[in-house]
């Protein structure tokens, strides 16, 4: 190749020959695979660390024991939850959100289809809706208008 990678990218792929575009795509695919393996590896490491037994014999481990956990179940994940719970009990709202969300009690983000007809039409963020939700909302609006006309 006569030009550097940076020069080619600056000019755009439309100036590359088909062979150069293919080569760039192959390189991009390989780099993408490497990045995916690295992310997967980091995820596996994090999971393994969280599952490791908590060796600390301090107050966190004792609090978990006092709460009824067996020593065999006391790992770093349990320790993190305990520390965040203690912070939440002291008024840390971020810690409270973390504990709530991690426990599976996270509120639903966005609009729930079941309550579309309970909301004023003008207050609904249409960009957050799926195609199905938009169809349902449209049907609700049409039915509402028809009922108003009949009255």
C-alpha positions as CSV (number, residue, x, y, z in Angstrom):
1,X,0.0,0.0,0.0
2,X,1.3,3.4,-0.9
3,X,-0.5,5.3,1.8
4,X,-0.5,4.9,5.6
5,X,-3.5,3.6,7.4
6,X,-4.1,7.1,8.9
7,X,-4.0,8.7,5.4
8,X,-6.5,6.1,4.1
9,X,-8.9,6.6,7.0
10,X,-8.7,10.4,6.6
11,X,-9.6,10.1,2.9
12,X,-12.3,7.5,3.5
13,X,-12.7,4.0,2.2
14,X,-14.2,5.2,-1.1
15,X,-10.6,6.0,-2.3
16,X,-9.4,2.5,-1.5
17,X,-9.1,-0.2,-4.1
18,X,-11.3,-3.3,-3.5
19,X,-8.2,-5.2,-2.3
20,X,-7.3,-2.4,0.2
21,X,-10.9,-2.4,1.5
22,X,-10.8,-6.1,1.9
23,X,-7.5,-6.0,3.7
24,X,-8.9,-3.2,6.0
25,X,-12.0,-5.3,6.7
26,X,-9.9,-8.4,7.6
27,X,-7.7,-6.3,9.9
28,X,-10.8,-4.8,11.5
29,X,-12.4,-8.2,12.0
30,X,-9.2,-9.6,13.6
31,X,-9.0,-6.6,16.0
32,X,-12.6,-6.9,16.8
33,X,-12.1,-10.6,17.8
34,X,-9.1,-9.7,19.9
35,X,-11.1,-7.0,21.7
36,X,-14.0,-9.4,22.3
37,X,-11.7,-12.0,23.7
38,X,-10.2,-9.4,26.0
39,X,-13.6,-8.3,27.2
40,X,-14.7,-11.9,27.8
41,X,-11.5,-12.6,29.6
42,X,-12.0,-9.5,31.9
43,X,-15.6,-10.6,32.6
44,X,-14.4,-14.1,33.5
45,X,-11.7,-12.7,35.8
46,X,-14.2,-10.4,37.5
47,X,-16.6,-13.3,38.0
48,X,-13.9,-15.5,39.4
49,X,-12.7,-12.8,41.8
50,X,-16.3,-12.2,43.0
51,X,-16.7,-15.9,43.7
52,X,-13.4,-16.1,45.7
53,X,-13.7,-16.7,49.4
54,X,-13.5,-13.5,51.4
55,X,-10.4,-14.0,53.5
56,X,-10.8,-10.8,55.5
57,X,-11.7,-11.6,59.1
58,X,-12.9,-8.1,59.8
59,X,-16.3,-6.6,60.5
60,X,-17.7,-7.4,57.0
61,X,-17.2,-11.1,57.4
62,X,-18.6,-11.0,60.9
63,X,-21.6,-9.0,59.8
64,X,-22.3,-11.7,57.1
65,X,-21.9,-14.4,59.8
66,X,-24.2,-12.5,62.1
67,X,-26.7,-12.3,59.2
68,X,-26.8,-16.1,59.0
69,X,-24.4,-16.8,56.1
70,X,-22.2,-19.8,56.3
71,X,-18.4,-19.4,56.0
72,X,-18.5,-21.4,52.8
73,X,-20.9,-18.8,51.2
74,X,-18.9,-15.7,52.2
75,X,-17.2,-14.5,49.1
76,X,-16.2,-11.1,47.7
77,X,-19.6,-10.6,46.0
78,X,-21.3,-11.0,49.4
79,X,-18.8,-8.7,51.0
80,X,-19.5,-6.0,48.4
81,X,-23.2,-6.3,48.9
82,X,-22.7,-6.1,52.7
83,X,-20.5,-3.0,52.4
84,X,-22.9,-1.3,50.0
85,X,-25.8,-2.2,52.3
86,X,-24.0,-0.6,55.3
87,X,-23.4,2.5,53.2
88,X,-27.1,2.6,52.2
89,X,-28.1,2.4,55.8
90,X,-25.9,5.4,56.5
91,X,-27.8,7.4,53.9
92,X,-25.8,6.8,50.7
93,X,-28.5,6.8,48.0
94,X,-26.1,5.5,45.3
95,X,-25.3,2.5,47.5
96,X,-29.1,2.0,48.1
97,X,-29.7,2.1,44.4
98,X,-26.9,-0.4,43.8
99,X,-28.3,-2.8,46.4
100,X,-31.8,-2.5,45.1
101,X,-30.8,-3.0,41.5
102,X,-28.5,-5.9,42.2
103,X,-31.2,-7.6,44.2
104,X,-33.4,-7.5,41.1
105,X,-35.8,-4.8,42.3
106,X,-34.7,-2.2,39.8
107,X,-37.7,-0.2,38.6
108,X,-38.6,-0.5,34.9
109,X,-36.9,2.1,32.9
110,X,-39.0,3.8,30.2
111,X,-42.6,3.4,29.4
112,X,-44.6,0.2,30.2
113,X,-47.1,-0.6,27.4
114,X,-49.8,-1.5,29.9
115,X,-50.1,2.1,31.2
116,X,-50.1,3.9,27.8
117,X,-53.8,4.7,28.1
118,X,-53.3,6.1,31.6
119,X,-50.9,8.8,30.4
120,X,-51.8,12.0,28.6
121,X,-50.8,11.6,25.0
122,X,-48.6,14.7,25.0
123,X,-46.4,13.5,27.9
124,X,-45.3,10.3,26.2
125,X,-41.8,10.2,24.8
126,X,-42.5,8.7,21.4
127,X,-38.8,8.1,20.6
128,X,-38.5,5.5,23.5
129,X,-41.3,3.3,22.1
130,X,-41.0,0.2,20.1
131,X,-42.9,-0.2,16.8
132,X,-45.4,-2.4,18.6
133,X,-45.9,0.2,21.3
134,X,-46.4,2.9,18.8
135,X,-49.0,0.8,17.0
136,X,-50.8,0.2,20.3
137,X,-50.6,3.9,21.3
138,X,-52.0,4.9,17.9
139,X,-54.9,2.5,18.4
140,X,-55.6,3.8,21.9
141,X,-55.6,7.4,20.5
142,X,-58.0,6.5,17.7
143,X,-60.4,4.7,20.1
144,X,-60.3,7.6,22.5
145,X,-61.1,10.1,19.7
146,X,-64.0,7.8,18.5
147,X,-65.4,7.7,22.0
148,X,-65.2,11.5,22.3
149,X,-67.0,11.9,19.0
150,X,-69.8,9.6,20.0
151,X,-70.5,11.6,23.2
